[in-house]
Amino acid sequence: MTTMSFNDAWEVAVEPTQPDTYEASAQRMISNGQGWLFEGSVGRGLMGLIESGVCVLGPVATRDYWGSRIPSRYDVVPGTTGSIEYANAQREERGDDLLTEEGVAEVEARS
């Protein structure tokens, strides 16, 4: 599992500078589960990115700051919030590039 870097936390929570960097940092924080360990606005912000199709749920289920279970993208029904299919439907409406499982895994592997 990749750990969250200081740069990822800074990019997401404090000073988003470039959309691609911001999205990748947020996806890593979701995927490694560490983004859910913050209380308050960080988790809500990450959930907003999932709901808008910018990011997807991580590859394994995890727990948030309060101990609530966060499902993996494989736990949710394809086409529902958090799945790659849902994200791609949102992205297609906006005219954004679509996600692939390989592309998300590549972002997750970067530290």
Helices and strands as residue ranges (DSSP letters): H 6-13, H 19-31, G 34-37, H 41-51, E 62-63, E 69-70, H 84-94, H 101-109
